């Protein structure tokens, strides 16, 4: 599934859609309702891309709420954040009324998934290796109210072989201009076998462990999309600080020495080795 993703870019960057030079969007509907976040959770307001109207190829951004309401009696607690590709292809349930004319693309930097190890859940972040924005296939809903509300869901498919160890599902990710424009073309208001072919897993994504704090809804930090090992407060930083302390310790020992000594290099070497061992044990 896809229950959390990142979009911490500034609005100007989102409008530019870096990595997709042929994809141009005009108006951003309800732009002010979006707040950039590295931890977008269900029920959040976030931008999607769709056609301005079915008969025109012109595209627009629109801020919508994540989670399509469902059930005979619509309540705030029943929202579908994901739509299985199998159900869309079969036209099962409520997805049959959306698949012909309510297709969209969800804008992100990447998505999170959790690996379960016993009672522990470890978060990982998936993104394109070259850092381009990740555009995920979606569906959207428009309410029948006088002042309509808009909601979206992200389509998922079977996980690629490279990610199956983490979870059995992943978002449908559209990577080419041709696929994106085909998905957004709702001029026929119909579903087709060609559209079904787009709902396939994408491999080649970069995947790494990220901090557990991202699991808390409402928490926010740009470090959420940084690998734990390379964060400023991460493992690599800890070793770098330890090495710096080792150097300072060696300098102090040398400055305290009364003069050259044949045994001094050996003593310093042993001291450094001891500090290194402490780091490894710690």
PyMOL commands that set and color helices and strands:
alter all, ss='L'
color gray80, all
select helices_A, chain A and resi 11-16+31-33+85-90+93-97+177-184+193-196+212-215+222-225+228-230+235-256+264-281
alter helices_A, ss='H'
color red, helices_A
select strands_A, chain A and resi 4-7+25-29+37-41+45-51+59-66+68-69+79-80+82-84+103-108+110-117+120-128+134-142+150-158+169-171+173-174+205-209
alter strands_A, ss='S'
color yellow, strands_A
deselect
rebuild
show_as cartoon
